């Protein structure tokens, strides 16, 4: 008996830990994106997926480590995400996985130079606060170009202020351009330390330098003509095109048609830009509704009823449950208020196999 107790206790503890982890993340939906930019040296689930659910559970799932970031571009498969969810003890009852089968990754450092040659300048506008020497001008232009590549907002303009620069570089007169080698994670609107490689007119690397910069960006954006209250439907007369300063997440609307007909999820004052967090698609399907789901596989079409586990508007992917089997899967809301199965089989997060 003592021997049995010795090895059963760790198993019981492990089971309890796994159950607790799954329970803590109950009701979370993870929708993988088609492409994502990773700023740090490691990939976290919150950077490559749209995660919905209770705030505490969502925060825990967002922090799940998926692996090291690619040095340039790479791909992350659904199977890799499943494996990491399995490692954290998450089951299909706790987390629903849907969206892209593969996420195309771009490292934030890919928007930087290689260190051996200058980075290719992006399309867009940028300018620097007037500087005193060629090094300051080069690092300002490189930082502004880097910000444009990272945010990828059409028509944006970046402005860079040099707060502090290492000025002991002995070949300053030869410097013609620079390339970002290191950049702060929180890029816009605050001071951050950058690292640069410096190059002459022929592209030969002359050395490196560090600088503390402040980067700001402005871009065409949809702004409110009048105060738009939460719950109001956005009409063409409610908005106009203007110019707004980008925040750290670069989530402004840049086209009016993207917000017309949608519903305000929070109040926006007159003259302020509409961010993606302030506007939502009016739900055609509400949480708890029993809705027909269509599954297509070649020439075969199957329809069945499912219960919506979340609300969703046209073309949004939401979790649903088969009331007969009790299993969860993902479906896309159609414009007529019905659902289409996202995958040709029910989707389960790792950990449910063999049950």
C-alpha positions in Angstrom: 0.0 0.0 0.0 2.7 2.6 0.8 4.3 1.9 -2.6 0.9 2.3 -4.4 0.3 5.6 -2.5 3.8 6.8 -3.5 3.2 6.7 -7.3 -0.6 7.4 -7.3 -0.3 10.7 -5.5 1.8 12.5 -8.3 -0.7 11.2 -10.9 -3.6 12.6 -8.9 -1.8 15.9 -8.5 -1.0 16.1 -12.2 -4.6 15.4 -13.1 -5.9 18.1 -10.7 -3.4 20.6 -12.1 -4.6 19.8 -15.7 -8.2 20.0 -14.7 -7.7 23.4 -13.0 -5.9 24.8 -16.0 -8.7 23.7 -18.3 -11.4 25.1 -16.0 -9.6 28.4 -15.7 -9.7 28.9 -19.5 -13.3 27.7 -20.0 -15.2 29.6 -22.7 -12.2 30.8 -24.7 -12.2 30.9 -28.5 -8.9 31.1 -30.3 -9.2 32.2 -34.0 -5.8 31.9 -35.8 -4.9 34.8 -38.1 -3.8 34.4 -41.7 -0.6 36.5 -41.0 1.0 38.2 -38.0 4.0 40.3 -37.1 6.0 39.2 -34.0 7.9 41.9 -32.2 9.8 40.0 -29.6 12.2 37.1 -29.6 9.4 34.6 -28.8 6.0 33.9 -30.3 3.0 34.2 -27.9 -0.5 32.9 -28.8 -2.0 36.4 -28.3 0.2 37.7 -31.2 -1.0 35.2 -33.8 -4.7 34.8 -32.9 -7.9 36.7 -32.1 -8.9 35.5 -28.6 -12.3 36.0 -27.1 -13.8 34.9 -23.8 -13.6 35.8 -20.1 -10.9 38.4 -19.4 -8.9 36.3 -16.9 -9.0 33.2 -19.1 -8.2 35.3 -22.2 -5.2 36.8 -20.6 -3.8 33.4 -19.6 -4.3 31.9 -23.1 -2.7 35.0 -24.7 0.6 34.4 -22.8 1.0 30.8 -24.0 4.5 30.4 -25.5 4.5 28.9 -29.0 8.2 28.9 -29.8 11.0 31.3 -30.8 10.3 34.0 -33.3 11.6 33.5 -36.9 14.7 35.4 -37.9 12.8 36.7 -40.9 9.6 35.1 -42.2 8.2 31.8 -41.2 5.0 29.8 -40.6 3.1 28.5 -37.6 0.8 25.5 -38.1 -2.4 24.7 -36.4 -0.9 21.4 -35.3 1.9 23.4 -33.4 -0.8 25.4 -31.6 -2.7 22.3 -30.7 0.5 20.7 -29.3 1.2 23.8 -27.1 -2.4 23.8 -25.9 -2.1 20.1 -25.0 1.0 20.9 -23.1 -0.9 23.4 -21.0 -3.7 20.9 -20.3 -6.4 22.6 -22.3 -9.3 20.5 -23.7 -12.0 21.1 -26.2 -14.5 21.9 -23.5 -12.2 24.8 -22.4 -10.8 26.2 -25.6 -12.1 26.2 -29.2 -9.5 26.6 -31.9 -10.6 27.8 -35.3 -9.4 30.2 -38.1 -6.4 29.8 -40.4 -4.7 26.4 -40.7 -1.3 28.2 -41.0 -0.2 31.6 -39.8 2.4 33.4 -41.9 4.8 35.0 -39.5 7.0 38.1 -40.0 9.5 39.0 -37.3 9.7 42.6 -36.3 13.4 42.3 -36.9 12.6 41.4 -40.6 11.4 45.0 -40.9 14.9 46.0 -39.7 18.1 45.7 -41.6 20.3 42.7 -41.6 23.2 44.6 -40.0 25.2 44.0 -43.2 23.2 46.2 -45.5 20.6 49.0 -45.3 17.0 48.0 -45.0 14.8 48.6 -48.1 12.8 51.8 -47.6 9.0 51.3 -47.6 6.4 53.2 -49.7 5.0 56.1 -47.6 5.9 59.5 -46.2 8.3 60.3 -43.3 10.3 63.2 -42.2 12.7 64.0 -39.3 12.8 66.9 -36.9 15.7 69.1 -38.2 18.9 67.5 -37.0 22.5 68.8 -36.6 24.5 66.2 -38.5 24.4 63.3 -41.0 24.2 60.6 -38.3 21.1 62.1 -36.7 19.5 62.5 -40.1 20.3 58.9 -41.1 19.0 57.3 -37.8 15.8 59.5 -37.9 15.0 58.4 -41.5 15.7 54.7 -40.7 13.5 54.8 -37.5 10.7 56.5 -39.4 10.9 53.9 -42.2 10.9 51.1 -39.7 7.7 52.5 -38.0 6.0 52.6 -41.4 6.9 49.0 -42.1 5.7 47.7 -38.7 2.4 49.5 -38.7 1.6 49.1 -42.4 -1.1 51.9 -42.4 -1.8 53.3 -45.9 -0.9 57.0 -46.3 0.8 57.2 -42.9 3.5 59.7 -42.1 6.1 59.2 -39.4 8.0 61.9 -37.5 11.1 61.2 -35.4 12.7 63.3 -32.7 16.2 62.5 -31.6 16.3 62.7 -27.8 19.8 61.4 -27.2 22.5 60.0 -29.5 25.9 58.5 -28.9 28.0 61.2 -30.6 31.5 59.5 -30.4 31.3 58.0 -33.8 34.5 59.0 -35.6 33.3 58.6 -39.2 30.1 60.8 -39.0 31.0 62.7 -42.2 30.8 59.5 -44.3 27.4 58.4 -43.0 24.7 58.4 -45.6 22.1 56.0 -44.3 21.3 53.7 -41.4 19.3 50.5 -40.7 17.5 49.6 -37.5 19.0 46.7 -35.7 17.2 47.0 -32.4 13.9 48.7 -31.6 11.6 49.1 -28.5 8.5 46.9 -28.3 6.3 49.9 -27.6 7.2 52.0 -30.6 4.9 55.0 -30.9 4.4 58.1 -28.8 7.1 57.5 -26.2 10.8 57.5 -25.8 12.6 54.3 -26.8 16.2 53.1 -27.3 17.1 52.1 -30.8 20.2 50.4 -32.2 21.4 51.3 -35.8 24.0 50.1 -38.3 25.5 53.0 -40.2 26.5 52.9 -43.9 28.3 55.1 -46.4 27.1 56.0 -49.9 28.4 52.7 -51.4 26.5 50.6 -48.8 29.6 49.7 -46.8 29.0 49.3 -43.2 30.9 51.9 -41.1 29.8 50.8 -37.6 26.9 51.0 -35.2 25.3 53.6 -32.8 22.5 53.7 -30.2 20.0 56.5 -29.9 16.9 57.4 -27.8 14.2 58.5 -30.1 10.5 59.5 -29.9 8.5 58.3 -32.9 5.0 59.6 -33.7 2.8 58.7 -36.7 -0.2 60.3 -38.3 -2.5 58.7 -40.9 -5.8 59.2 -42.7 -8.5 57.9 -40.5 -12.3 57.7 -40.1 -13.3 60.3 -37.4 -16.7 61.0 -35.8 -18.6 64.0 -37.1 -20.6 64.1 -33.8 -20.5 62.1 -30.6 -21.4 58.5 -31.3 -22.9 56.7 -28.3 -22.5 53.1 -27.5 -25.1 51.0 -29.3 -25.6 53.5 -32.1 -25.5 52.3 -35.7 -22.9 54.2 -37.8 -24.5 56.1 -40.7 -22.6 57.8 -43.6 -23.5 61.3 -42.1 -21.9 60.3 -38.8 -18.3 60.0 -40.0 -15.8 61.7 -42.3 -12.2 61.2 -43.3 -9.6 63.0 -41.3 -6.1 62.7 -39.9 -5.3 61.1 -36.5 -2.3 60.1 -34.5 -1.6 56.4 -34.4 -1.5 54.6 -31.1 0.8 51.7 -30.3 -1.5 49.1 -31.8 -2.1 51.0 -35.1 -5.8 50.0 -35.1 -7.5 52.9 -36.9 -10.1 52.6 -39.7 -8.8 54.0 -42.9 -11.9 53.7 -45.1 -15.4 54.8 -44.3 -17.1 51.8 -45.9 -15.4 49.7 -43.2 -17.6 51.2 -40.5 -20.9 52.1 -42.2 -23.7 49.9 -40.9 -21.7 48.7 -37.9 -22.5 49.3 -34.2 -20.6 51.3 -31.7 -19.3 49.2 -28.9 -18.1 52.3 -26.9 -18.8 56.0 -27.1 -16.6 58.1 -29.3 -16.5 61.9 -29.1 -16.9 64.3 -32.1 -13.6 64.7 -33.9 -12.0 61.5 -32.4 -11.0 58.6 -34.7 -12.9 55.3 -34.7 -10.7 52.5 -33.6 -11.4 48.8 -34.2 -12.1 48.3 -30.6 -14.9 50.9 -30.7 -16.9 49.4 -33.5 -18.4 46.0 -33.8 -20.5 44.0 -36.3 -24.2 43.9 -35.3 -24.8 40.3 -34.2 -27.0 38.3 -36.5 -26.7 35.3 -34.2 -26.8 35.7 -30.4 -25.3 33.6 -27.7 -27.7 30.8 -26.8 -29.6 30.8 -30.2 -30.3 27.5 -31.8 -29.3 28.0 -35.5 -29.2 25.8 -38.6 -25.6 24.9 -39.5 -24.7 23.8 -43.1 -21.7 21.5 -43.7 -20.5 21.1 -47.3 -18.1 18.4 -48.6 -17.9 18.3 -52.4 -21.4 17.5 -53.7 -22.7 16.6 -50.2 -24.5 19.0 -48.0 -25.6 18.3 -44.4 -27.7 20.6 -42.2 -28.2 20.3 -38.5 -29.0 22.5 -35.5 -26.4 23.9 -33.2 -26.4 26.2 -30.2 -24.3 29.4 -30.5 -21.8 29.8 -27.7 -21.1 33.4 -28.6 -22.8 36.2 -30.6 -21.5 37.1 -34.1 -22.2 39.2 -37.1 -22.0 38.5 -40.8 -18.8 36.6 -41.8 -17.6 36.3 -38.2 -16.5 32.9 -36.8 -18.1 31.8 -33.6 -18.0 28.7 -31.4 -21.1 26.5 -31.5 -22.2 23.2 -29.8 -23.8 20.2 -31.3 -26.7 19.6 -28.8 -26.8 15.9 -29.6 -23.2 15.1 -29.1 -22.3 18.0 -26.8 -19.2 18.6 -28.9 -18.0 22.1 -29.8 -16.8 23.4 -33.2 -16.5 26.6 -35.2 -18.9 28.1 -37.7 -19.1 31.2 -39.8 -22.2 33.5 -39.6 -23.8 34.0 -43.0 -25.5 37.3 -44.1 -28.9 35.6 -43.7 -28.3 34.8 -40.1 -27.4 31.1 -40.5 -24.1 29.3 -40.0 -21.6 27.4 -42.2 -19.2 24.9 -40.8 -15.6 26.3 -40.9 -14.0 22.9 -41.3 -15.4 19.6 -42.7 -15.2 18.0 -39.3 -15.8 19.0 -35.7 -12.8 20.9 -34.3 -11.4 19.9 -31.0 -8.5 21.3 -29.1 -5.8 18.7 -28.2 -6.6 16.6 -25.1 -10.0 15.3 -26.2 -8.7 12.4 -28.3 -9.7 9.0 -27.0 -12.4 10.2 -24.7 
